Amino acid sequence: MKLLQFRTLWGVTDECDGPAARSPVHTMEETIPLLAQLGFDGIEIPFKLLLFHGVERMTKLLVENNMKCNVMIFTDNVVCPGAGILWGGPYEGYTAPPTEPKGGVLDMDGREGDAFADMHFDVWKEQVNKASFWKHRFGLPLHLIVSHSGRDFFTARMAEQFFRCALAFEVYAGEVPICHETHRSRILYSPWRTIEILKNFPSLKLCADFSHWVCVSESMDGNVSKAIEFCSKNVYHTHCRVGHEQGSQVPDPRADEWLGHVEQHETWWNKIWQLQKARGDKITSMIAEHGPPPYQICQPGGAKEPLAKIWEVNHWIHLRRQRKFLEMFGSENASHVKELPSFAENVLAVLAMRDKKIAGTSVQNDVLMN
């Protein structure tokens, strides 16, 4: 089983809150070659952001740097292609995302709920269909799709309707895995809800982000761990963020006071690998996903200085997971993420990329040194 490490763009490029996170890079033309030089296998990018930058342009940039991509899709809010405000849009040919049910969330039984679940599915289906089309039409190096599916207030009937339709549609969407994320505000917002869903839909694929479940349950106790272990057999992709009982992101997982939380999350992530290996998976994939402010806590005052730079935090997690994979499964199939250069070296690398005007071209190996 091979480990593929993808890098989130959240808190990295300018349009993804990079300035708030004090990211050392700003554009896709800087970011993708730099990540390739650092040894990452690909990026994770929202569907709508691909539209914003241009699918053919992004495909060219990824292919030239030998990078894959995971595409994130959403069934509501401004991150949907049928909405405006963020990253352009509304884009032609996409359904406007649902806002709230006609009768409100307290009137979700029967036809009202069915219609609302159908709207979420329609928005979902359009993105899955188009992402699969881009893979075959333009050669987008698509590895998998991560889905923020439905809402936490869906009734059991609505959730079953959504996932029944989604699983049926996957058959026609090609060979790209579709992983539904365990995320607050979504159908799979809690371990207890997810267990019930998986009992009804045992073939459902998950993207695991257990930081949300620690926050929702306000616990890392044995009951939560048992629930996580039950759900882990359905995990195909992992978002490695360390959460705590009062929030989905510790300020800095490198700090000694968070060691217990880090090690508990690592125990869960290790179990995913063991289950994937036993299942016969050829590939396991992950991202580290500590996010920018306001996800990241800032120093008090008006400067809004993050307590820790997530560029460094996420890289630390990637390297730590890589070392653990090597320990568990050997070096042959481990990823090849490199140590992060010093800040000065990082700046020089970015300046070199700008000076070479590398838009649309790949970076030479001497741009970023170990």
C-alpha positions as CSV (number, residue, x, y, z in Angstrom):
1,M,0.0,0.0,0.0
2,K,1.4,3.4,-1.1
3,L,1.0,6.6,0.8
4,L,0.0,9.7,-1.3
5,Q,0.3,13.0,0.5
6,F,-1.9,15.9,-0.9
7,R,-1.6,19.5,0.3
8,T,-4.6,21.6,1.1
9,L,-4.7,25.1,-0.5
10,W,-6.7,26.5,2.4
11,G,-4.6,29.1,4.0
12,V,-2.0,28.9,1.2
13,T,-2.9,31.0,-1.8
14,D,-4.3,34.5,-1.7
15,E,-7.9,33.5,-2.6
16,C,-7.9,30.8,0.0
17,D,-7.0,33.0,3.0
18,G,-3.3,32.7,2.6
19,P,-2.5,36.3,3.7
20,A,-4.4,35.8,7.0
21,A,-2.3,32.6,7.6
22,R,0.9,34.5,6.7
23,S,1.5,32.0,3.8
24,P,4.9,32.4,2.0
25,V,3.2,32.0,-1.4
26,H,0.4,33.8,-3.2
27,T,-0.4,32.3,-6.6
28,M,-1.0,28.9,-8.1
29,E,2.1,29.4,-10.3
30,E,4.2,29.8,-7.2
31,T,2.4,27.2,-5.1
32,I,2.1,24.1,-7.2
33,P,5.8,24.0,-8.3
34,L,6.9,24.7,-4.8
35,L,4.8,21.8,-3.4
36,A,6.1,19.5,-6.1
37,Q,9.6,20.4,-5.1
38,L,8.8,19.6,-1.5
39,G,7.7,16.1,-2.5
40,F,3.9,16.3,-2.4
41,D,1.9,14.1,-4.6
42,G,-0.9,16.6,-5.3
43,I,-3.2,19.3,-4.0
44,E,-6.7,19.3,-2.7
45,I,-8.8,22.0,-4.3
46,P,-12.5,23.1,-4.3
47,F,-14.5,22.4,-7.5
48,K,-15.5,26.1,-7.7
49,L,-11.9,27.2,-7.3
50,L,-11.0,25.1,-10.4
51,L,-13.6,27.0,-12.3
52,F,-12.3,30.3,-11.1
53,H,-8.7,29.6,-12.2
54,G,-9.7,27.7,-15.4
55,V,-9.8,23.9,-15.6
56,E,-7.5,23.7,-18.6
57,R,-4.9,26.1,-17.1
58,M,-4.9,24.1,-13.8
59,T,-4.7,20.8,-15.6
60,K,-1.6,22.0,-17.5
61,L,0.0,23.3,-14.3
62,L,-0.6,20.1,-12.4
63,V,0.5,17.8,-15.2
64,E,3.7,19.8,-15.9
65,N,4.6,19.4,-12.2
66,N,3.6,15.7,-12.0
67,M,0.9,16.5,-9.5
68,K,-2.5,14.9,-8.9
69,C,-5.6,16.6,-7.4
70,N,-8.5,15.8,-5.1
71,V,-11.6,17.9,-5.8
72,M,-13.8,19.1,-3.0
73,I,-17.5,19.5,-3.7
74,F,-20.2,21.1,-1.6
75,T,-24.0,20.8,-1.7
76,D,-24.8,24.3,-0.4
77,N,-23.3,27.8,0.5
78,V,-21.1,30.2,-1.6
79,V,-18.6,27.4,-2.4
80,C,-21.1,25.9,-4.8
81,P,-20.6,26.8,-8.5
82,G,-24.2,27.9,-8.8
83,A,-23.6,30.7,-6.2
84,G,-21.8,34.0,-6.4
85,I,-19.8,36.0,-3.9
86,L,-16.7,33.7,-3.6
87,W,-14.4,32.7,-6.5
88,G,-16.7,34.2,-9.2
89,G,-20.0,32.8,-10.2
90,P,-22.7,31.9,-10.3
91,Y,-21.3,29.9,-13.2
92,E,-23.5,29.0,-16.2
93,G,-25.1,25.6,-16.2
94,Y,-25.0,25.0,-12.4
95,T,-28.0,24.9,-10.1
96,A,-28.2,27.6,-7.4
97,P,-27.6,25.9,-4.0
98,P,-30.5,25.5,-1.6
99,T,-30.7,27.9,1.3
100,E,-33.3,26.6,3.7
101,P,-36.5,24.6,3.4
102,K,-39.7,26.4,2.6
103,G,-41.3,25.6,5.9
104,G,-38.1,25.9,7.9
105,V,-36.0,23.2,9.6
106,L,-38.9,22.2,11.9
107,D,-41.0,21.2,8.9
108,M,-38.9,18.6,7.2
109,D,-41.1,15.5,7.1
110,G,-42.7,14.3,3.9
111,R,-42.6,16.3,0.6
112,E,-40.8,19.3,2.0
113,G,-37.9,17.3,3.3
114,D,-37.8,15.1,0.1
115,A,-37.6,18.2,-2.1
116,F,-34.9,19.8,-0.1
117,A,-32.8,16.6,-0.1
118,D,-33.3,16.4,-3.9
119,M,-31.9,20.0,-4.3
120,H,-28.8,19.1,-2.4
121,F,-28.4,15.9,-4.5
122,D,-28.8,17.9,-7.8
123,V,-26.0,20.3,-6.8
124,W,-23.9,17.4,-5.8
125,K,-24.5,15.4,-9.0
126,E,-23.6,18.3,-11.3
127,Q,-20.2,18.6,-9.7
128,V,-19.5,14.9,-9.7
129,N,-20.5,14.6,-13.3
130,K,-18.4,17.6,-14.4
131,A,-15.3,16.6,-12.4
132,S,-15.4,13.2,-14.1
133,F,-15.9,14.8,-17.5
134,W,-12.8,17.1,-16.9
135,K,-10.7,14.0,-16.1
136,H,-11.6,12.4,-19.4
137,R,-11.9,15.6,-21.6
138,F,-8.9,17.6,-20.4
139,G,-6.8,15.0,-18.6
140,L,-7.3,16.5,-15.1
141,P,-5.2,14.3,-12.9
142,L,-8.1,13.6,-10.5
143,H,-7.4,11.1,-7.7
144,L,-10.7,11.3,-5.7
145,I,-13.6,13.6,-4.8
146,V,-14.2,14.8,-1.3
147,S,-17.9,15.7,-0.6
148,H,-19.4,18.0,2.0
149,S,-22.8,16.2,1.8
150,G,-26.2,17.6,2.9
151,R,-26.8,19.3,6.3
152,D,-26.8,18.2,9.9
153,F,-30.5,18.9,10.3
154,F,-31.5,16.3,7.6
155,T,-34.0,13.8,9.0
156,A,-33.1,10.1,8.8
157,R,-35.4,9.9,5.8
158,M,-33.7,12.8,4.0
159,A,-30.2,11.4,4.8
160,E,-31.2,8.0,3.4
161,Q,-32.7,9.5,0.3
162,F,-29.5,11.6,-0.4
163,F,-27.1,8.7,0.1
164,R,-29.3,6.2,-1.8
165,C,-29.2,8.6,-4.8
166,A,-25.5,9.4,-4.4
167,L,-24.5,5.7,-4.3
168,A,-26.6,4.9,-7.3
169,F,-25.1,7.8,-9.3
170,E,-21.5,6.8,-8.4
171,V,-22.0,3.8,-10.7
172,Y,-22.3,6.2,-13.6
173,A,-19.6,8.6,-12.5
174,G,-16.6,6.4,-13.5
175,E,-13.8,5.0,-11.5
176,V,-13.1,8.1,-9.3
177,P,-13.8,7.4,-5.6
178,I,-16.2,9.8,-3.9
179,C,-15.6,10.2,-0.2
180,H,-18.1,11.9,2.1
181,E,-16.5,13.9,4.8
182,T,-17.2,13.6,8.5
183,H,-17.7,17.3,9.0
184,R,-19.7,19.6,11.3
185,S,-22.9,21.0,9.8
186,R,-23.1,18.0,7.3
187,I,-25.0,14.8,7.5
188,L,-22.0,13.0,8.9
189,Y,-21.4,15.6,11.7
190,S,-21.2,13.0,14.5
191,P,-20.0,9.5,15.0
192,W,-23.4,8.3,16.2
193,R,-25.2,9.6,13.2
194,T,-22.5,8.1,10.9
195,I,-22.8,4.7,12.5
196,E,-26.5,4.6,11.7
197,I,-25.9,5.7,8.1
198,L,-23.2,3.1,7.5
199,K,-25.5,0.3,8.8
200,N,-27.9,1.2,6.0
201,F,-25.2,2.0,3.4
202,P,-22.2,-0.3,4.2
203,S,-20.5,0.6,0.8
204,L,-20.4,4.3,1.6
205,K,-16.8,5.7,1.3
206,L,-15.7,8.3,3.9
207,C,-13.2,11.1,4.2
208,A,-12.3,11.0,7.9
209,D,-11.8,14.3,9.8
210,F,-12.1,13.1,13.4
211,S,-11.3,16.6,14.8
212,H,-15.0,17.5,14.2
213,W,-16.2,14.5,16.1
214,V,-14.0,15.2,19.1
215,C,-15.5,18.7,19.1
216,V,-19.1,17.6,18.6
217,S,-19.0,14.9,21.3
218,E,-16.7,17.0,23.6
219,S,-14.8,13.8,24.2
220,M,-12.0,11.5,23.2
221,D,-13.2,8.7,25.6
222,G,-13.6,5.0,24.9
223,N,-17.1,5.4,23.5
224,V,-15.9,7.9,20.9
225,S,-12.9,5.7,20.0
226,K,-15.2,2.6,19.6
227,A,-17.5,4.6,17.3
228,I,-14.5,5.9,15.3
229,E,-13.1,2.3,14.9
230,F,-16.5,1.1,13.6
231,C,-16.6,3.9,11.0
232,S,-12.9,3.6,10.1
233,K,-13.5,0.5,8.0
234,N,-15.2,2.8,5.4
235,V,-12.4,5.4,5.3
236,Y,-10.5,5.9,2.0
237,H,-9.0,9.4,2.6
238,T,-8.0,11.2,5.8
239,H,-7.9,14.9,6.8
240,C,-5.3,15.0,9.5
241,R,-6.2,17.8,11.9
242,V,-6.0,17.6,15.6
243,G,-9.1,18.7,17.4
244,H,-10.0,19.1,21.1
245,E,-13.1,18.9,23.2
246,Q,-14.0,22.6,22.7
247,G,-12.9,23.1,19.2
248,S,-12.0,21.4,15.9
249,Q,-8.4,22.7,15.9
250,V,-5.7,22.9,18.6
251,P,-3.7,26.1,18.2
252,D,-0.4,24.3,17.7
253,P,-0.1,20.5,17.8
254,R,3.7,20.8,18.2
255,A,3.2,22.3,21.7
256,D,3.7,19.9,24.6
257,E,0.3,20.7,26.1
258,W,-1.4,19.1,23.1
259,L,0.7,15.9,23.0
260,G,-2.1,13.7,24.4
261,H,-4.6,15.0,21.7
262,V,-2.0,14.5,18.9
263,E,-1.2,10.9,20.0
264,Q,-4.9,10.0,20.3
265,H,-5.6,11.3,16.8
266,E,-2.6,9.4,15.5
267,T,-3.9,6.2,17.1
268,W,-7.1,6.6,15.1
269,W,-5.2,7.5,11.9
270,N,-2.9,4.5,12.3
271,K,-5.9,2.2,12.6
272,I,-7.3,3.5,9.3
273,W,-4.0,2.5,7.6
274,Q,-4.2,-1.0,9.2
275,L,-7.8,-1.5,8.0
276,Q,-7.0,-0.2,4.5
277,K,-4.0,-2.6,4.3
278,A,-6.2,-5.5,5.4
279,R,-8.9,-4.4,2.9
280,G,-6.2,-4.8,0.1
281,D,-6.1,-1.1,-0.8
282,K,-3.1,-0.2,-3.1
283,I,-3.2,3.5,-2.1
284,T,-4.0,5.5,1.0
285,S,-4.1,9.3,0.8
286,M,-4.2,12.2,3.3
287,I,-3.9,15.9,3.8
288,A,-2.9,17.8,6.9
289,E,-5.7,20.4,7.3
290,H,-5.1,22.9,10.0
291,G,-6.8,26.0,8.8
292,P,-6.2,29.8,8.7
293,P,-7.8,32.4,10.9
294,P,-10.5,32.4,12.2
295,Y,-10.0,28.6,12.4
296,Q,-6.6,29.4,13.8
297,I,-6.5,31.4,17.0
298,C,-4.7,34.7,16.8
299,Q,-2.9,36.9,19.3
300,P,-5.2,39.4,21.0
301,G,-5.3,42.8,19.4
302,G,-5.8,44.2,16.0
303,A,-2.8,42.7,14.2
304,K,-4.6,39.3,13.9
305,E,-1.3,37.5,14.1
306,P,-1.8,33.7,14.2
307,L,-0.5,31.8,17.2
308,A,1.2,29.4,14.8
309,K,1.9,29.5,11.1
310,I,-0.2,26.8,9.6
311,W,2.1,26.4,6.6
312,E,4.6,25.1,9.2
313,V,2.1,23.2,11.3
314,N,0.6,21.3,8.3
315,H,4.1,20.4,7.0
316,W,5.0,19.1,10.5
317,I,2.0,16.8,10.4
318,H,2.8,15.6,6.9
319,L,6.4,14.7,8.0
320,R,5.2,13.0,11.2
321,R,2.7,10.9,9.3
322,Q,5.3,10.0,6.7
323,R,7.7,8.8,9.4
324,K,4.9,6.7,11.0
325,F,4.0,5.1,7.7
326,L,7.6,4.2,7.1
327,E,7.8,2.6,10.5
328,M,4.6,0.6,10.0
329,F,5.0,-0.4,6.3
330,G,8.6,0.2,5.3
331,S,10.2,2.7,3.0
332,E,9.3,1.2,-0.4
333,N,5.8,2.7,-0.6
334,A,6.2,5.7,1.7
335,S,5.7,9.3,0.4
336,H,8.7,11.6,-0.2
337,V,7.8,14.9,1.5
338,K,11.0,16.8,2.3
339,E,11.9,18.9,5.4
340,L,10.6,22.4,5.1
341,P,13.4,24.9,4.2
342,S,14.0,27.9,6.5
343,F,11.9,30.9,6.0
344,A,14.7,32.7,4.2
345,E,15.2,29.9,1.8
346,N,11.4,29.8,1.2
347,V,11.4,33.5,0.3
348,L,14.3,33.0,-2.1
349,A,12.6,30.1,-3.8
350,V,9.4,32.1,-4.3
351,L,11.4,35.1,-5.6
352,A,13.3,32.8,-8.0
353,M,10.0,31.5,-9.3
354,R,8.7,35.0,-9.9
355,D,11.9,36.1,-11.6
356,K,11.7,33.1,-14.0
357,K,8.1,34.0,-14.8
358,I,7.1,30.4,-14.6
359,A,3.4,30.8,-15.3
360,G,2.5,27.7,-17.4
361,T,5.9,26.1,-17.0
362,S,7.5,23.8,-14.6
363,V,10.2,24.7,-12.1
364,Q,13.7,23.4,-12.5
365,N,15.0,21.2,-9.7
366,D,17.5,23.8,-8.5
367,V,14.8,26.4,-7.6
368,L,14.2,24.8,-4.1
369,M,17.1,23.0,-2.4
370,N,16.8,20.6,0.5
